[in-house]
């Protein structure tokens, strides 16, 4: 965690005002960490955790203590500890006990979502937030929902599952999330065709390099002249390594940690880790002065030096090669019993 606490709890009794103080503290201190991806994400975790603790305190003062143990967890880039300067919200709640307690935790989820918005985290366009009944459930309901997602195996349900799997508990009982991930891995191992379905779910890779080796920025609209780093550059790495993590039974959400934990069979895959690390620093170098979440992923090609254009193309090419290799491994692993039973586990 980031070592400095943003709020002196005893100094501010007005909980509504505390959200504003957290935002002010963010604005005053984020420059201290915006050159270091790891420190920046520890900073985000501290901000979010402080906000969630404020929300819990506020709901507790109005509706009493939480009726059961629970876990608040982050998903998406927050879950993977890969957030940039600005980030939107992707989070959920798992609680013990029956669904009769759900109204309390949904109210808490709404307070958390509103508090995070005040602090500077945009609402998720897809409503992947603990204020949404889909992402706030008892352990039992979560078990059923995950099983349903995998049994349905549609584009949407597998997208939900992939979002869920990139997660870590920020506050509360971590064992709840571990239990659900282990259950999901058991289902996948018994139904190997699901790996191919998950592969198909991420099969569209938006190219950023043309056949002549030129960068391909957007040509029209408000994104004209830019490359979307999230869609074009990050996704090939993140999606590929998630698939191998699922295949290898790795629970950790971080792409870098997943690289490190891949079994020896994937040593050739681990060679791409350095390119992903460079990508994390490259993004911060050119987007740390972004003023909002809407443009933090947009890299203006005109601002790049000739050297950095070459570096960006190298990082992108490695991402496309990684995805191609993982695609081959997943298809081979699912249809070749020897590869599946010996090589990939």
C-alpha positions in Angstrom: 0.0 0.0 0.0 1.0 3.6 -0.6 2.6 4.6 2.7 0.9 8.0 3.3 -2.7 8.1 4.6 -4.7 10.7 2.7 -7.0 11.5 5.6 -6.6 12.2 9.3 -9.8 10.4 10.4 -10.2 12.4 13.5 -10.0 15.8 11.8 -13.0 15.3 9.5 -16.3 14.1 10.9 -18.4 15.1 7.9 -18.3 12.0 5.8 -19.6 13.7 2.7 -16.8 16.2 2.9 -14.3 13.5 3.4 -14.8 12.3 -0.2 -13.8 15.8 -1.4 -10.8 15.8 0.9 -9.7 12.4 -0.6 -10.0 13.9 -4.1 -8.0 17.0 -3.1 -5.3 14.7 -1.6 -5.2 12.8 -4.9 -4.7 15.9 -6.9 -1.9 17.1 -4.6 0.1 13.9 -4.5 -0.4 11.9 -7.6 2.6 13.5 -9.3 4.8 11.7 -6.7 4.0 8.3 -8.3 3.0 8.9 -11.9 6.3 7.8 -13.3 6.2 4.4 -11.6 3.4 1.9 -12.5 3.7 -0.1 -9.3 3.8 2.9 -7.0 0.9 4.5 -9.0 -1.3 1.4 -8.5 -0.5 1.2 -4.8 -1.6 4.9 -4.7 -4.9 4.0 -6.4 -5.4 1.1 -4.0 -4.9 3.5 -1.0 -7.3 6.0 -2.5 -10.0 3.4 -3.2 -9.6 1.7 0.1 -9.9 5.0 2.0 -13.0 5.8 0.0 -14.6 2.4 0.6 -13.9 2.7 4.3 -15.6 6.1 4.3 -18.6 4.6 2.5 -18.8 1.8 5.0 -18.7 4.2 7.9 -21.4 6.3 6.4 -23.8 3.4 5.7 -23.0 2.0 9.1 -24.1 5.3 10.7 -27.4 5.3 8.8 -28.3 1.6 8.6 -26.2 -0.2 11.2 -23.3 -2.6 10.9 -22.9 -4.9 7.9 -25.1 -8.0 8.6 -22.4 -10.4 7.4 -18.8 -10.8 6.5 -18.0 -9.6 3.0 -15.3 -8.8 0.5 -15.0 -5.8 -1.7 -12.9 -6.6 -4.8 -11.5 -4.7 -7.8 -11.7 -6.0 -11.4 -10.4 -4.8 -14.7 -7.2 -2.7 -14.7 -7.7 -2.1 -11.0 -7.9 -5.8 -10.3 -4.7 -6.4 -12.4 -2.9 -3.4 -10.8 -2.5 -1.9 -14.2 -4.3 1.5 -13.8 -3.1 4.6 -15.5 -3.3 8.2 -14.1 -7.1 8.1 -14.4 -9.3 5.0 -14.1 -13.0 4.1 -14.2 -14.7 1.9 -11.7 -14.8 -1.9 -11.8 -15.7 -3.5 -8.5 -17.9 -6.0 -6.8 -19.0 -7.4 -3.4 -19.3 -11.0 -2.1 -21.1 -11.5 1.2 -21.7 -14.5 3.5 -25.2 -15.5 4.4 -28.4 -15.4 2.5 -29.7 -13.1 -0.3 -32.0 -11.5 2.2 -29.0 -9.3 3.1 -28.5 -8.1 -0.4 -30.4 -4.8 -0.1 -27.9 -3.7 2.6 -24.9 -4.5 0.5 -26.4 -3.0 -2.7 -26.9 0.2 -0.7 -23.3 0.0 0.4 -22.3 -0.6 -3.2 -24.2 2.5 -4.3 -22.5 4.6 -1.6 -19.1 3.2 -2.7 -19.8 4.0 -6.4 -20.9 7.5 -5.7 -18.0 8.1 -3.3 -15.5 6.9 -5.9 -17.1 9.1 -8.5 -16.6 12.2 -6.2 -13.0 11.1 -5.7 -12.3 11.0 -9.4 -13.1 7.5 -10.7 -15.6 7.6 -13.5 -18.7 5.3 -13.4 -18.2 2.2 -15.5 -20.1 2.4 -18.8 -20.9 -1.3 -18.5 -22.1 -0.9 -14.9 -19.5 -3.3 -13.5 -19.9 -1.9 -10.0 -21.1 -3.2 -6.7 -24.2 -1.0 -7.0 -25.3 -3.4 -9.8 -27.1 -6.6 -8.6 -25.1 -8.6 -11.0 -21.9 -7.7 -9.2 -23.1 -7.8 -5.6 -24.1 -11.2 -4.4 -23.9 -13.8 -1.6 -21.3 -16.5 -2.0 -24.0 -19.0 -3.0 -25.4 -16.7 -5.7 -22.0 -15.9 -7.0 -21.3 -19.7 -7.3 -24.4 -20.1 -9.4 -23.8 -17.0 -11.5 -20.2 -18.1 -12.4 -21.4 -21.6 -13.2 -24.2 -20.1 -15.4 -21.7 -17.9 -17.2 -19.5 -20.8 -18.1 -22.3 -23.2 -19.0 -23.9 -20.6 -21.3 -20.5 -19.8 -22.8 -21.8 -16.9 -24.9 -19.8 -13.9 -25.9 -21.4 -11.8 -23.2 -21.2 -14.4 -20.4 -17.6 -15.2 -21.1 -16.8 -11.5 -21.1 -18.4 -11.2 -17.7 -16.3 -14.2 -16.5 -13.0 -12.8 -17.8 -13.8 -9.5 -16.1 -14.5 -11.3 -12.9 -11.3 -13.4 -13.0 -9.1 -10.3 -13.2 -9.8 -9.4 -9.6 -8.3 -9.0 -6.2 -9.8 -8.3 -2.8 -9.1 -4.8 -1.5 -11.0 -5.0 1.7 -12.6 -7.9 3.5 -12.4 -11.7 3.4 -10.0 -12.7 0.7 -11.0 -16.3 1.0 -14.4 -15.6 -0.6 -12.8 -14.6 -3.9 -10.3 -17.4 -3.8 -13.1 -20.0 -3.3 -15.0 -18.7 -6.3 -11.9 -18.7 -8.6 -11.0 -22.2 -7.6 -14.5 -23.3 -8.3 -14.3 -21.7 -11.8 -11.0 -23.4 -12.5 -12.5 -26.8 -11.6 -15.3 -26.2 -14.1 -12.8 -25.2 -16.8 -10.6 -28.2 -16.3 -13.6 -30.5 -16.7 -14.7 -28.8 -19.9 -11.6 -28.1 -22.0 -13.7 -26.8 -24.9 -14.3 -23.6 -22.8 -10.7 -22.5 -23.4 -11.4 -22.4 -27.1 -14.6 -20.4 -26.4 -12.6 -18.0 -24.3 -10.1 -17.7 -27.0 -12.8 -16.9 -29.6 -14.1 -14.3 -27.1 -10.9 -12.3 -27.5 -10.1 -13.3 -31.1 -10.5 -9.8 -32.6 -7.2 -8.0 -32.3 -7.3 -4.4 -33.5 -4.2 -3.7 -35.5 -2.1 -0.6 -35.0 0.5 -1.4 -37.6 -0.1 -1.4 -41.4 1.3 -3.8 -44.0 4.1 -1.4 -44.8 5.1 -1.1 -41.1 3.4 2.3 -40.6 1.4 3.2 -37.5 -2.3 3.2 -38.0 -3.9 6.0 -35.9 -7.6 6.7 -36.0 -8.5 8.7 -39.1 -11.7 10.5 -38.0 -13.7 11.8 -35.1 -12.4 13.0 -31.7 -9.8 10.2 -31.6 -8.3 11.2 -35.0 -4.5 11.0 -35.0 -4.4 8.8 -31.9 -3.9 5.1 -31.1 -6.0 3.6 -28.3 -3.4 2.0 -26.1 -5.9 0.0 -24.2 -7.6 -1.7 -27.2 -4.7 -1.8 -29.6 -1.6 -2.4 -27.4 -2.6 -3.7 -24.0 -5.4 -6.2 -24.9 -3.1 -8.7 -26.8 -0.9 -9.0 -23.8 -3.6 -9.0 -21.1 -6.0 -11.3 -22.9 -3.3 -13.8 -23.9 -1.8 -14.1 -20.4 -5.2 -14.4 -18.8 -5.9 -17.5 -20.9 -2.6 -19.1 -20.0 -3.3 -18.3 -16.3 -6.6 -20.0 -16.5 -5.0 -23.0 -18.3 -2.3 -23.2 -15.6 -4.5 -22.7 -12.6 -3.0 -19.3 -11.6 -5.2 -17.2 -9.3 -3.2 -14.0 -9.4 -4.8 -11.2 -11.4 -1.7 -9.2 -12.3 -0.4 -9.7 -15.9 3.2 -9.3 -14.6 2.7 -11.8 -11.8 1.0 -14.2 -14.2 4.0 -14.0 -16.5 6.2 -14.9 -13.6 4.1 -17.8 -12.3 3.6 -19.5 -15.7 5.2 -23.1 -15.6 8.5 -23.8 -17.3 6.7 -25.1 -20.4 5.9 -21.5 -21.1 9.5 -20.1 -20.8 9.3 -18.9 -24.4 6.1 -17.0 -23.5 7.9 -15.3 -20.6 10.2 -13.6 -23.0 7.4 -11.2 -23.8 7.2 -10.0 -20.2 9.9 -7.3 -20.7 7.9 -5.8 -23.6 4.8 -5.6 -21.4 6.8 -3.9 -18.6 8.1 -1.4 -21.1 4.6 -0.8 -22.2 3.5 0.1 -18.7 6.2 2.8 -18.5 5.7 3.9 -22.0 2.0 4.7 -21.4 2.8 6.7 -18.3 5.5 8.7 -20.1 3.0 10.0 -22.7 -0.3 10.0 -20.8 0.5 11.2 -17.3 -0.7 14.7 -18.1 -4.1 13.5 -19.4 -6.9 15.5 -17.8 -9.6 12.8 -17.8 -10.3 9.1 -18.1 -11.8 9.7 -21.6 -8.4 10.6 -23.1 -5.9 8.7 -20.8 -5.8 5.7 -23.3 -5.3 7.9 -26.4 -1.8 8.3 -27.6 -1.2 11.2 -30.0 1.2 9.9 -32.6 2.3 13.4 -33.5 3.8 13.7 -30.0 6.1 10.7 -30.4 9.7 11.0 -31.3 11.0 8.8 -34.2 12.7 6.5 -31.6 9.5 6.1 -29.6 7.5 5.3 -32.7 9.9 2.5 -33.3 9.7 1.3 -29.7 5.9 1.4 -29.8 5.8 -0.7 -33.0 8.2 -3.2 -31.4 5.9 -3.5 -28.4 2.9 -3.9 -30.6 4.5 -6.6 -32.8 5.5 -8.5 -29.7 1.9 -8.4 -28.5 0.6 -9.7 -31.8 3.2 -12.5 -31.7 2.3 -13.4 -28.2 -1.4 -13.7 -29.1 -0.6 -15.8 -32.1 1.5 -18.2 -30.0 -1.1 -18.4 -27.2 -3.8 -19.1 -29.8 -1.8 -22.0 -31.1 -1.1 -23.4 -27.6 -4.8 -23.2 -26.6 -6.0 -24.9 -29.7 -3.3 -27.6 -29.4 -3.9 -28.0 -25.6 -7.6 -28.5 -26.0 -7.5 -31.0 -28.8 -4.3 -32.9 -28.2 -4.6 -35.1 -25.0 -0.9 -35.4 -24.7 -0.3 -31.7 -24.8 -3.1 -31.0 -22.4 -2.3 -33.6 -19.8 1.5 -33.3 -19.9 2.5 -29.9 -21.3 0.0 -27.3 -20.2 -0.5 -28.2 -16.6 
